[in-house]
Each structure stands twice: as structure tokens, then as C-alpha cells.
């Protein structure tokens, strides 16, 4: 039996177990029993920390929001200029997906649901904040002619990553993302123009 952990630590462990399971199984099929088994606690212990599986997924999406946006912001802040910031953000997102392959599976699962849910609202919040960060960096990059719309360029940036992620999910090889990322980003950068 695992040691008794403080509530926040156990909740974080449950969230990570759920996301890890999503890397190899459909989120719809993951049960609280599966999560409990992965953590090494009873199902009752899981319910002590979360009232439902939906609450676990909401907490998971909140973790994704904080972790992914934090990684992207750090990448942008540590780059010497806006063009380098875009490349660093692209690489940071690819690295995040390689490290957490269950995250895109969970996000795609949530977006396919007809009904709204708190987790789906959090997915939208992640995309909104991601676009806001990208648009700010793209505006600073001020690419040359022809002038581009930062919002459109942000859509293309996110779309490229989503396409890469979808291909890695289909192939079952998330690590292949890293090989494809560099030439794809180069193509994207040529498409929006060199900085002035």
C-alpha cells in the first residue's frame, strides 16, 4: 500500500495516472478503478479526492493548461527574439506531447463530445490563452512582405502542431514528432515571411 500523502499530492498523482492511462487507452474507457489501480490505492481513496471521473478530467485539463502554457511562455521568454521565440514555442509544444502522449488523446476525446463539460470549457481556455500568447509573439515578429494577420498565422501554427500530433497518434510513435518538427517549422516560417 502506498504511503499516505497530503491531499494535493495525492490529487496530482491521480491526475498524472489518468493522463498516463490516456496515452494507451481511450479516455472514455478509463474507469476510476483503472486510475486507482495505476496509483496503487482503492477506488474509495480516489473518490475521497475527486467526486467523479469528470472531476478528475477537469483537474487534468487544469494541469495541462498550467503546464503547457507555462512551458510555452518560458520558451518564448528565453528566446533572444520573436522569430526564435516562435521556434522555441513550437519545440516546447512538441516536447510536451512527447512527454505526455495522453494529453492530446484526452483533448481530442473531449472536443468530440456533443455536450459541453467543465473539462471541455477548460480545453477552450487553453486554446484561447495559447492563441493570445502566439498572437503577441507574432505581432512582435513583424514578418516582411506580404504582411500577415497574426491571428491567421496563430491558427496555422496550432494547426501544424495538431496535424503532427494526429499523425503521431495514428503511427503510435510520439517520438517521431521531433524529427518532423524542424522541417515543418521551417516551411511555416517561409510561409509567413522573414522578419524585417
PyMOL commands that place a pseudoatom at each C-alpha (Angstrom):
pseudoatom trace, name=CA, resn=UNK, resi=1, chain=A, elem=C, hetatm=0, pos=[0.000, 0.000, 0.000]
pseudoatom trace, name=CA, resn=UNK, resi=2, chain=A, elem=C, hetatm=0, pos=[1.434, 3.415, -0.940]
pseudoatom trace, name=CA, resn=UNK, resi=3, chain=A, elem=C, hetatm=0, pos=[2.213, 5.872, 1.843]
pseudoatom trace, name=CA, resn=UNK, resi=4, chain=A, elem=C, hetatm=0, pos=[-0.464, 8.342, 2.897]
pseudoatom trace, name=CA, resn=UNK, resi=5, chain=A, elem=C, hetatm=0, pos=[0.123, 11.579, 1.010]
pseudoatom trace, name=CA, resn=UNK, resi=6, chain=A, elem=C, hetatm=0, pos=[-1.205, 15.077, 1.610]
pseudoatom trace, name=CA, resn=UNK, resi=7, chain=A, elem=C, hetatm=0, pos=[-4.389, 15.747, -0.384]
pseudoatom trace, name=CA, resn=UNK, resi=8, chain=A, elem=C, hetatm=0, pos=[-2.797, 17.953, -3.050]
pseudoatom trace, name=CA, resn=UNK, resi=9, chain=A, elem=C, hetatm=0, pos=[-0.018, 15.452, -3.696]
pseudoatom trace, name=CA, resn=UNK, resi=10, chain=A, elem=C, hetatm=0, pos=[-2.448, 12.545, -3.969]
pseudoatom trace, name=CA, resn=UNK, resi=11, chain=A, elem=C, hetatm=0, pos=[-4.701, 14.562, -6.306]
pseudoatom trace, name=CA, resn=UNK, resi=12, chain=A, elem=C, hetatm=0, pos=[-1.696, 15.348, -8.505]
pseudoatom trace, name=CA, resn=UNK, resi=13, chain=A, elem=C, hetatm=0, pos=[-0.762, 11.660, -8.535]
pseudoatom trace, name=CA, resn=UNK, resi=14, chain=A, elem=C, hetatm=0, pos=[-4.308, 10.689, -9.566]
pseudoatom trace, name=CA, resn=UNK, resi=15, chain=A, elem=C, hetatm=0, pos=[-4.314, 13.285, -12.363]
pseudoatom trace, name=CA, resn=UNK, resi=16, chain=A, elem=C, hetatm=0, pos=[-0.956, 12.094, -13.689]
pseudoatom trace, name=CA, resn=UNK, resi=17, chain=A, elem=C, hetatm=0, pos=[-2.111, 8.474, -13.581]
pseudoatom trace, name=CA, resn=UNK, resi=18, chain=A, elem=C, hetatm=0, pos=[-5.257, 9.348, -15.556]
pseudoatom trace, name=CA, resn=UNK, resi=19, chain=A, elem=C, hetatm=0, pos=[-3.254, 11.201, -18.211]
pseudoatom trace, name=CA, resn=UNK, resi=20, chain=A, elem=C, hetatm=0, pos=[-0.720, 8.373, -18.378]
pseudoatom trace, name=CA, resn=UNK, resi=21, chain=A, elem=C, hetatm=0, pos=[-3.521, 5.844, -18.930]
pseudoatom trace, name=CA, resn=UNK, resi=22, chain=A, elem=C, hetatm=0, pos=[-4.931, 8.063, -21.701]
pseudoatom trace, name=CA, resn=UNK, resi=23, chain=A, elem=C, hetatm=0, pos=[-1.663, 7.574, -23.572]
pseudoatom trace, name=CA, resn=UNK, resi=24, chain=A, elem=C, hetatm=0, pos=[-2.591, 3.960, -24.315]
pseudoatom trace, name=CA, resn=UNK, resi=25, chain=A, elem=C, hetatm=0, pos=[-6.346, 3.764, -23.824]
pseudoatom trace, name=CA, resn=UNK, resi=26, chain=A, elem=C, hetatm=0, pos=[-9.394, 5.738, -24.878]
pseudoatom trace, name=CA, resn=UNK, resi=27, chain=A, elem=C, hetatm=0, pos=[-10.279, 8.228, -22.142]
pseudoatom trace, name=CA, resn=UNK, resi=28, chain=A, elem=C, hetatm=0, pos=[-13.902, 7.069, -22.445]
pseudoatom trace, name=CA, resn=UNK, resi=29, chain=A, elem=C, hetatm=0, pos=[-12.858, 3.563, -21.375]
pseudoatom trace, name=CA, resn=UNK, resi=30, chain=A, elem=C, hetatm=0, pos=[-10.683, 4.582, -18.440]
pseudoatom trace, name=CA, resn=UNK, resi=31, chain=A, elem=C, hetatm=0, pos=[-12.501, 3.927, -15.149]
pseudoatom trace, name=CA, resn=UNK, resi=32, chain=A, elem=C, hetatm=0, pos=[-11.841, 5.228, -11.678]
pseudoatom trace, name=CA, resn=UNK, resi=33, chain=A, elem=C, hetatm=0, pos=[-10.924, 1.626, -10.878]
pseudoatom trace, name=CA, resn=UNK, resi=34, chain=A, elem=C, hetatm=0, pos=[-8.209, 1.743, -13.548]
pseudoatom trace, name=CA, resn=UNK, resi=35, chain=A, elem=C, hetatm=0, pos=[-6.910, 5.010, -12.111]
pseudoatom trace, name=CA, resn=UNK, resi=36, chain=A, elem=C, hetatm=0, pos=[-6.951, 3.604, -8.571]
pseudoatom trace, name=CA, resn=UNK, resi=37, chain=A, elem=C, hetatm=0, pos=[-5.011, 0.537, -9.728]
pseudoatom trace, name=CA, resn=UNK, resi=38, chain=A, elem=C, hetatm=0, pos=[-2.436, 2.717, -11.504]
pseudoatom trace, name=CA, resn=UNK, resi=39, chain=A, elem=C, hetatm=0, pos=[-1.923, 4.818, -8.373]
pseudoatom trace, name=CA, resn=UNK, resi=40, chain=A, elem=C, hetatm=0, pos=[-1.979, 1.809, -6.060]
pseudoatom trace, name=CA, resn=UNK, resi=41, chain=A, elem=C, hetatm=0, pos=[-4.908, 2.913, -3.913]
pseudoatom trace, name=CA, resn=UNK, resi=42, chain=A, elem=C, hetatm=0, pos=[-8.503, 1.792, -3.503]
pseudoatom trace, name=CA, resn=UNK, resi=43, chain=A, elem=C, hetatm=0, pos=[-11.269, 3.196, -5.663]
pseudoatom trace, name=CA, resn=UNK, resi=44, chain=A, elem=C, hetatm=0, pos=[-12.704, 4.695, -2.474]
pseudoatom trace, name=CA, resn=UNK, resi=45, chain=A, elem=C, hetatm=0, pos=[-9.447, 6.602, -1.975]
pseudoatom trace, name=CA, resn=UNK, resi=46, chain=A, elem=C, hetatm=0, pos=[-9.809, 8.074, -5.472]
pseudoatom trace, name=CA, resn=UNK, resi=47, chain=A, elem=C, hetatm=0, pos=[-13.354, 9.209, -4.635]
pseudoatom trace, name=CA, resn=UNK, resi=48, chain=A, elem=C, hetatm=0, pos=[-12.073, 10.721, -1.410]
pseudoatom trace, name=CA, resn=UNK, resi=49, chain=A, elem=C, hetatm=0, pos=[-10.083, 13.161, -3.542]
pseudoatom trace, name=CA, resn=UNK, resi=50, chain=A, elem=C, hetatm=0, pos=[-12.417, 13.549, -6.541]
pseudoatom trace, name=CA, resn=UNK, resi=51, chain=A, elem=C, hetatm=0, pos=[-16.217, 13.151, -6.532]
pseudoatom trace, name=CA, resn=UNK, resi=52, chain=A, elem=C, hetatm=0, pos=[-16.288, 11.726, -10.087]
pseudoatom trace, name=CA, resn=UNK, resi=53, chain=A, elem=C, hetatm=0, pos=[-14.235, 10.806, -13.132]
pseudoatom trace, name=CA, resn=UNK, resi=54, chain=A, elem=C, hetatm=0, pos=[-15.351, 14.090, -14.718]
pseudoatom trace, name=CA, resn=UNK, resi=55, chain=A, elem=C, hetatm=0, pos=[-13.768, 15.940, -11.789]
pseudoatom trace, name=CA, resn=UNK, resi=56, chain=A, elem=C, hetatm=0, pos=[-10.506, 14.069, -12.423]
pseudoatom trace, name=CA, resn=UNK, resi=57, chain=A, elem=C, hetatm=0, pos=[-10.574, 15.075, -16.102]
pseudoatom trace, name=CA, resn=UNK, resi=58, chain=A, elem=C, hetatm=0, pos=[-11.277, 18.687, -15.207]
pseudoatom trace, name=CA, resn=UNK, resi=59, chain=A, elem=C, hetatm=0, pos=[-8.297, 18.671, -12.834]
pseudoatom trace, name=CA, resn=UNK, resi=60, chain=A, elem=C, hetatm=0, pos=[-6.220, 17.039, -15.578]
pseudoatom trace, name=CA, resn=UNK, resi=61, chain=A, elem=C, hetatm=0, pos=[-7.156, 19.764, -18.052]
pseudoatom trace, name=CA, resn=UNK, resi=62, chain=A, elem=C, hetatm=0, pos=[-6.349, 22.462, -15.493]
pseudoatom trace, name=CA, resn=UNK, resi=63, chain=A, elem=C, hetatm=0, pos=[-2.928, 20.850, -15.048]
pseudoatom trace, name=CA, resn=UNK, resi=64, chain=A, elem=C, hetatm=0, pos=[-2.445, 20.814, -18.845]
pseudoatom trace, name=CA, resn=UNK, resi=65, chain=A, elem=C, hetatm=0, pos=[-3.446, 24.475, -19.018]
pseudoatom trace, name=CA, resn=UNK, resi=66, chain=A, elem=C, hetatm=0, pos=[-0.857, 25.458, -16.442]
pseudoatom trace, name=CA, resn=UNK, resi=67, chain=A, elem=C, hetatm=0, pos=[1.929, 23.108, -17.576]
pseudoatom trace, name=CA, resn=UNK, resi=68, chain=A, elem=C, hetatm=0, pos=[1.666, 23.625, -21.338]
pseudoatom trace, name=CA, resn=UNK, resi=69, chain=A, elem=C, hetatm=0, pos=[1.169, 27.385, -21.221]
pseudoatom trace, name=CA, resn=UNK, resi=70, chain=A, elem=C, hetatm=0, pos=[3.977, 27.637, -18.673]
pseudoatom trace, name=CA, resn=UNK, resi=71, chain=A, elem=C, hetatm=0, pos=[6.314, 25.722, -20.985]
pseudoatom trace, name=CA, resn=UNK, resi=72, chain=A, elem=C, hetatm=0, pos=[5.341, 27.880, -23.966]
pseudoatom trace, name=CA, resn=UNK, resi=73, chain=A, elem=C, hetatm=0, pos=[5.736, 31.136, -22.034]
pseudoatom trace, name=CA, resn=UNK, resi=74, chain=A, elem=C, hetatm=0, pos=[9.133, 30.051, -20.695]
pseudoatom trace, name=CA, resn=UNK, resi=75, chain=A, elem=C, hetatm=0, pos=[10.264, 29.106, -24.200]
pseudoatom trace, name=CA, resn=UNK, resi=76, chain=A, elem=C, hetatm=0, pos=[9.156, 32.479, -25.577]
pseudoatom trace, name=CA, resn=UNK, resi=77, chain=A, elem=C, hetatm=0, pos=[10.721, 34.427, -22.699]
pseudoatom trace, name=CA, resn=UNK, resi=78, chain=A, elem=C, hetatm=0, pos=[14.086, 32.668, -23.013]
pseudoatom trace, name=CA, resn=UNK, resi=79, chain=A, elem=C, hetatm=0, pos=[14.420, 33.237, -26.770]
pseudoatom trace, name=CA, resn=UNK, resi=80, chain=A, elem=C, hetatm=0, pos=[16.597, 36.124, -27.996]
pseudoatom trace, name=CA, resn=UNK, resi=81, chain=A, elem=C, hetatm=0, pos=[13.979, 37.411, -30.445]
pseudoatom trace, name=CA, resn=UNK, resi=82, chain=A, elem=C, hetatm=0, pos=[10.436, 36.837, -31.708]
pseudoatom trace, name=CA, resn=UNK, resi=83, chain=A, elem=C, hetatm=0, pos=[11.393, 34.509, -34.565]
pseudoatom trace, name=CA, resn=UNK, resi=84, chain=A, elem=C, hetatm=0, pos=[13.413, 32.371, -32.169]
pseudoatom trace, name=CA, resn=UNK, resi=85, chain=A, elem=C, hetatm=0, pos=[10.529, 32.555, -29.687]
pseudoatom trace, name=CA, resn=UNK, resi=86, chain=A, elem=C, hetatm=0, pos=[8.158, 31.024, -32.235]
pseudoatom trace, name=CA, resn=UNK, resi=87, chain=A, elem=C, hetatm=0, pos=[10.587, 28.183, -32.937]
pseudoatom trace, name=CA, resn=UNK, resi=88, chain=A, elem=C, hetatm=0, pos=[11.163, 27.639, -29.212]
pseudoatom trace, name=CA, resn=UNK, resi=89, chain=A, elem=C, hetatm=0, pos=[7.398, 27.517, -28.596]
pseudoatom trace, name=CA, resn=UNK, resi=90, chain=A, elem=C, hetatm=0, pos=[6.939, 25.024, -31.434]
pseudoatom trace, name=CA, resn=UNK, resi=91, chain=A, elem=C, hetatm=0, pos=[9.674, 22.804, -29.981]
pseudoatom trace, name=CA, resn=UNK, resi=92, chain=A, elem=C, hetatm=0, pos=[8.317, 23.175, -26.434]
pseudoatom trace, name=CA, resn=UNK, resi=93, chain=A, elem=C, hetatm=0, pos=[4.872, 22.030, -27.551]
pseudoatom trace, name=CA, resn=UNK, resi=94, chain=A, elem=C, hetatm=0, pos=[6.323, 19.053, -29.421]
pseudoatom trace, name=CA, resn=UNK, resi=95, chain=A, elem=C, hetatm=0, pos=[8.404, 18.095, -26.359]
pseudoatom trace, name=CA, resn=UNK, resi=96, chain=A, elem=C, hetatm=0, pos=[5.309, 18.390, -24.133]
pseudoatom trace, name=CA, resn=UNK, resi=97, chain=A, elem=C, hetatm=0, pos=[3.347, 15.999, -26.360]
pseudoatom trace, name=CA, resn=UNK, resi=98, chain=A, elem=C, hetatm=0, pos=[6.216, 13.507, -26.474]
pseudoatom trace, name=CA, resn=UNK, resi=99, chain=A, elem=C, hetatm=0, pos=[6.460, 13.598, -22.685]
pseudoatom trace, name=CA, resn=UNK, resi=100, chain=A, elem=C, hetatm=0, pos=[2.673, 13.444, -22.152]
pseudoatom trace, name=CA, resn=UNK, resi=101, chain=A, elem=C, hetatm=0, pos=[1.128, 11.468, -25.052]
pseudoatom trace, name=CA, resn=UNK, resi=102, chain=A, elem=C, hetatm=0, pos=[-2.147, 11.013, -23.165]
pseudoatom trace, name=CA, resn=UNK, resi=103, chain=A, elem=C, hetatm=0, pos=[-2.849, 14.750, -23.226]
pseudoatom trace, name=CA, resn=UNK, resi=104, chain=A, elem=C, hetatm=0, pos=[-3.740, 15.079, -26.947]
pseudoatom trace, name=CA, resn=UNK, resi=105, chain=A, elem=C, hetatm=0, pos=[-5.813, 11.884, -26.777]
pseudoatom trace, name=CA, resn=UNK, resi=106, chain=A, elem=C, hetatm=0, pos=[-7.774, 13.357, -23.907]
pseudoatom trace, name=CA, resn=UNK, resi=107, chain=A, elem=C, hetatm=0, pos=[-8.186, 16.748, -25.611]
pseudoatom trace, name=CA, resn=UNK, resi=108, chain=A, elem=C, hetatm=0, pos=[-9.412, 15.182, -28.871]
pseudoatom trace, name=CA, resn=UNK, resi=109, chain=A, elem=C, hetatm=0, pos=[-11.788, 12.977, -26.873]
pseudoatom trace, name=CA, resn=UNK, resi=110, chain=A, elem=C, hetatm=0, pos=[-13.267, 15.987, -25.061]
pseudoatom trace, name=CA, resn=UNK, resi=111, chain=A, elem=C, hetatm=0, pos=[-13.671, 18.021, -28.242]
pseudoatom trace, name=CA, resn=UNK, resi=112, chain=A, elem=C, hetatm=0, pos=[-15.569, 15.169, -29.913]
pseudoatom trace, name=CA, resn=UNK, resi=113, chain=A, elem=C, hetatm=0, pos=[-18.251, 15.126, -27.209]
pseudoatom trace, name=CA, resn=UNK, resi=114, chain=A, elem=C, hetatm=0, pos=[-21.509, 16.772, -28.260]
pseudoatom trace, name=CA, resn=UNK, resi=115, chain=A, elem=C, hetatm=0, pos=[-22.273, 18.063, -24.784]
pseudoatom trace, name=CA, resn=UNK, resi=116, chain=A, elem=C, hetatm=0, pos=[-20.332, 20.765, -23.017]
pseudoatom trace, name=CA, resn=UNK, resi=117, chain=A, elem=C, hetatm=0, pos=[-18.473, 19.837, -19.866]
pseudoatom trace, name=CA, resn=UNK, resi=118, chain=A, elem=C, hetatm=0, pos=[-16.231, 21.713, -17.449]
pseudoatom trace, name=CA, resn=UNK, resi=119, chain=A, elem=C, hetatm=0, pos=[-13.223, 19.891, -18.960]
pseudoatom trace, name=CA, resn=UNK, resi=120, chain=A, elem=C, hetatm=0, pos=[-14.282, 20.963, -22.464]
pseudoatom trace, name=CA, resn=UNK, resi=121, chain=A, elem=C, hetatm=0, pos=[-14.539, 24.566, -21.273]
pseudoatom trace, name=CA, resn=UNK, resi=122, chain=A, elem=C, hetatm=0, pos=[-11.003, 24.250, -19.911]
pseudoatom trace, name=CA, resn=UNK, resi=123, chain=A, elem=C, hetatm=0, pos=[-9.788, 22.919, -23.283]
pseudoatom trace, name=CA, resn=UNK, resi=124, chain=A, elem=C, hetatm=0, pos=[-11.244, 26.049, -24.881]
pseudoatom trace, name=CA, resn=UNK, resi=125, chain=A, elem=C, hetatm=0, pos=[-9.492, 28.206, -22.274]
pseudoatom trace, name=CA, resn=UNK, resi=126, chain=A, elem=C, hetatm=0, pos=[-6.157, 26.531, -23.093]
pseudoatom trace, name=CA, resn=UNK, resi=127, chain=A, elem=C, hetatm=0, pos=[-6.637, 27.219, -26.812]
pseudoatom trace, name=CA, resn=UNK, resi=128, chain=A, elem=C, hetatm=0, pos=[-7.698, 30.819, -26.123]
pseudoatom trace, name=CA, resn=UNK, resi=129, chain=A, elem=C, hetatm=0, pos=[-4.646, 31.540, -23.972]
pseudoatom trace, name=CA, resn=UNK, resi=130, chain=A, elem=C, hetatm=0, pos=[-2.356, 29.717, -26.407]
pseudoatom trace, name=CA, resn=UNK, resi=131, chain=A, elem=C, hetatm=0, pos=[-3.642, 31.877, -29.278]
pseudoatom trace, name=CA, resn=UNK, resi=132, chain=A, elem=C, hetatm=0, pos=[-3.225, 35.028, -27.196]
pseudoatom trace, name=CA, resn=UNK, resi=133, chain=A, elem=C, hetatm=0, pos=[0.417, 34.194, -26.467]
pseudoatom trace, name=CA, resn=UNK, resi=134, chain=A, elem=C, hetatm=0, pos=[1.123, 33.243, -30.084]
pseudoatom trace, name=CA, resn=UNK, resi=135, chain=A, elem=C, hetatm=0, pos=[-0.540, 36.368, -31.445]
pseudoatom trace, name=CA, resn=UNK, resi=136, chain=A, elem=C, hetatm=0, pos=[1.565, 38.561, -29.159]
pseudoatom trace, name=CA, resn=UNK, resi=137, chain=A, elem=C, hetatm=0, pos=[4.789, 36.881, -30.327]
pseudoatom trace, name=CA, resn=UNK, resi=138, chain=A, elem=C, hetatm=0, pos=[3.735, 37.012, -33.985]
pseudoatom trace, name=CA, resn=UNK, resi=139, chain=A, elem=C, hetatm=0, pos=[2.902, 40.700, -33.700]
pseudoatom trace, name=CA, resn=UNK, resi=140, chain=A, elem=C, hetatm=0, pos=[6.404, 41.360, -32.352]
pseudoatom trace, name=CA, resn=UNK, resi=141, chain=A, elem=C, hetatm=0, pos=[7.980, 39.276, -35.122]
pseudoatom trace, name=CA, resn=UNK, resi=142, chain=A, elem=C, hetatm=0, pos=[6.662, 41.733, -37.756]
pseudoatom trace, name=CA, resn=UNK, resi=143, chain=A, elem=C, hetatm=0, pos=[7.339, 39.494, -40.746]
pseudoatom trace, name=CA, resn=UNK, resi=144, chain=A, elem=C, hetatm=0, pos=[8.098, 41.095, -44.100]
pseudoatom trace, name=CA, resn=UNK, resi=145, chain=A, elem=C, hetatm=0, pos=[6.032, 41.203, -47.271]
pseudoatom trace, name=CA, resn=UNK, resi=146, chain=A, elem=C, hetatm=0, pos=[3.401, 40.120, -47.736]
pseudoatom trace, name=CA, resn=UNK, resi=147, chain=A, elem=C, hetatm=0, pos=[2.050, 41.286, -44.399]
pseudoatom trace, name=CA, resn=UNK, resi=148, chain=A, elem=C, hetatm=0, pos=[0.344, 38.539, -42.440]
pseudoatom trace, name=CA, resn=UNK, resi=149, chain=A, elem=C, hetatm=0, pos=[-2.508, 38.617, -39.983]
pseudoatom trace, name=CA, resn=UNK, resi=150, chain=A, elem=C, hetatm=0, pos=[-1.180, 37.413, -36.596]
pseudoatom trace, name=CA, resn=UNK, resi=151, chain=A, elem=C, hetatm=0, pos=[-4.474, 35.665, -35.810]
pseudoatom trace, name=CA, resn=UNK, resi=152, chain=A, elem=C, hetatm=0, pos=[-4.321, 33.702, -39.077]
pseudoatom trace, name=CA, resn=UNK, resi=153, chain=A, elem=C, hetatm=0, pos=[-0.660, 32.864, -38.500]
pseudoatom trace, name=CA, resn=UNK, resi=154, chain=A, elem=C, hetatm=0, pos=[-1.553, 31.632, -34.985]
pseudoatom trace, name=CA, resn=UNK, resi=155, chain=A, elem=C, hetatm=0, pos=[-4.250, 29.374, -36.466]
pseudoatom trace, name=CA, resn=UNK, resi=156, chain=A, elem=C, hetatm=0, pos=[-1.719, 27.917, -38.922]
pseudoatom trace, name=CA, resn=UNK, resi=157, chain=A, elem=C, hetatm=0, pos=[0.854, 27.393, -36.142]
pseudoatom trace, name=CA, resn=UNK, resi=158, chain=A, elem=C, hetatm=0, pos=[-1.590, 25.496, -33.923]
pseudoatom trace, name=CA, resn=UNK, resi=159, chain=A, elem=C, hetatm=0, pos=[-2.928, 23.569, -36.922]
pseudoatom trace, name=CA, resn=UNK, resi=160, chain=A, elem=C, hetatm=0, pos=[0.561, 22.370, -37.861]
pseudoatom trace, name=CA, resn=UNK, resi=161, chain=A, elem=C, hetatm=0, pos=[1.135, 21.025, -34.368]
pseudoatom trace, name=CA, resn=UNK, resi=162, chain=A, elem=C, hetatm=0, pos=[-2.307, 19.390, -34.283]
pseudoatom trace, name=CA, resn=UNK, resi=163, chain=A, elem=C, hetatm=0, pos=[-1.557, 17.692, -37.596]
pseudoatom trace, name=CA, resn=UNK, resi=164, chain=A, elem=C, hetatm=0, pos=[1.796, 16.429, -36.322]
pseudoatom trace, name=CA, resn=UNK, resi=165, chain=A, elem=C, hetatm=0, pos=[0.162, 15.154, -33.140]
pseudoatom trace, name=CA, resn=UNK, resi=166, chain=A, elem=C, hetatm=0, pos=[-2.600, 13.383, -35.061]
pseudoatom trace, name=CA, resn=UNK, resi=167, chain=A, elem=C, hetatm=0, pos=[-0.020, 11.636, -37.263]
pseudoatom trace, name=CA, resn=UNK, resi=168, chain=A, elem=C, hetatm=0, pos=[1.974, 10.539, -34.220]
pseudoatom trace, name=CA, resn=UNK, resi=169, chain=A, elem=C, hetatm=0, pos=[-1.193, 9.150, -32.620]
pseudoatom trace, name=CA, resn=UNK, resi=170, chain=A, elem=C, hetatm=0, pos=[-2.016, 7.203, -35.786]
pseudoatom trace, name=CA, resn=UNK, resi=171, chain=A, elem=C, hetatm=0, pos=[1.504, 5.818, -36.081]
pseudoatom trace, name=CA, resn=UNK, resi=172, chain=A, elem=C, hetatm=0, pos=[1.848, 5.157, -32.351]
pseudoatom trace, name=CA, resn=UNK, resi=173, chain=A, elem=C, hetatm=0, pos=[5.269, 6.846, -32.393]
pseudoatom trace, name=CA, resn=UNK, resi=174, chain=A, elem=C, hetatm=0, pos=[5.142, 10.150, -30.492]
pseudoatom trace, name=CA, resn=UNK, resi=175, chain=A, elem=C, hetatm=0, pos=[8.941, 10.466, -30.516]
pseudoatom trace, name=CA, resn=UNK, resi=176, chain=A, elem=C, hetatm=0, pos=[8.805, 10.808, -34.327]
pseudoatom trace, name=CA, resn=UNK, resi=177, chain=A, elem=C, hetatm=0, pos=[7.337, 14.271, -33.778]
pseudoatom trace, name=CA, resn=UNK, resi=178, chain=A, elem=C, hetatm=0, pos=[10.769, 15.655, -33.008]
pseudoatom trace, name=CA, resn=UNK, resi=179, chain=A, elem=C, hetatm=0, pos=[12.199, 14.600, -36.398]
pseudoatom trace, name=CA, resn=UNK, resi=180, chain=A, elem=C, hetatm=0, pos=[9.300, 16.162, -38.286]
pseudoatom trace, name=CA, resn=UNK, resi=181, chain=A, elem=C, hetatm=0, pos=[9.138, 19.371, -36.251]
pseudoatom trace, name=CA, resn=UNK, resi=182, chain=A, elem=C, hetatm=0, pos=[12.194, 21.191, -37.644]
pseudoatom trace, name=CA, resn=UNK, resi=183, chain=A, elem=C, hetatm=0, pos=[11.383, 20.958, -41.375]
pseudoatom trace, name=CA, resn=UNK, resi=184, chain=A, elem=C, hetatm=0, pos=[7.725, 21.694, -40.714]
pseudoatom trace, name=CA, resn=UNK, resi=185, chain=A, elem=C, hetatm=0, pos=[8.541, 24.824, -38.724]
pseudoatom trace, name=CA, resn=UNK, resi=186, chain=A, elem=C, hetatm=0, pos=[10.940, 25.942, -41.471]
pseudoatom trace, name=CA, resn=UNK, resi=187, chain=A, elem=C, hetatm=0, pos=[8.114, 25.594, -44.004]
pseudoatom trace, name=CA, resn=UNK, resi=188, chain=A, elem=C, hetatm=0, pos=[5.780, 27.563, -41.707]
pseudoatom trace, name=CA, resn=UNK, resi=189, chain=A, elem=C, hetatm=0, pos=[8.345, 30.359, -41.266]
pseudoatom trace, name=CA, resn=UNK, resi=190, chain=A, elem=C, hetatm=0, pos=[8.918, 30.624, -45.018]
pseudoatom trace, name=CA, resn=UNK, resi=191, chain=A, elem=C, hetatm=0, pos=[5.156, 30.861, -45.433]
pseudoatom trace, name=CA, resn=UNK, resi=192, chain=A, elem=C, hetatm=0, pos=[4.744, 33.831, -43.102]
pseudoatom trace, name=CA, resn=UNK, resi=193, chain=A, elem=C, hetatm=0, pos=[7.864, 35.624, -44.338]
pseudoatom trace, name=CA, resn=UNK, resi=194, chain=A, elem=C, hetatm=0, pos=[11.251, 36.552, -42.976]
pseudoatom trace, name=CA, resn=UNK, resi=195, chain=A, elem=C, hetatm=0, pos=[11.433, 39.215, -40.270]
pseudoatom trace, name=CA, resn=UNK, resi=196, chain=A, elem=C, hetatm=0, pos=[12.254, 42.746, -41.332]
for i in range(1, 196): cmd.bond("trace and resi %d" % i, "trace and resi %d" % (i + 1))
show_as sticks, trace
zoom trace
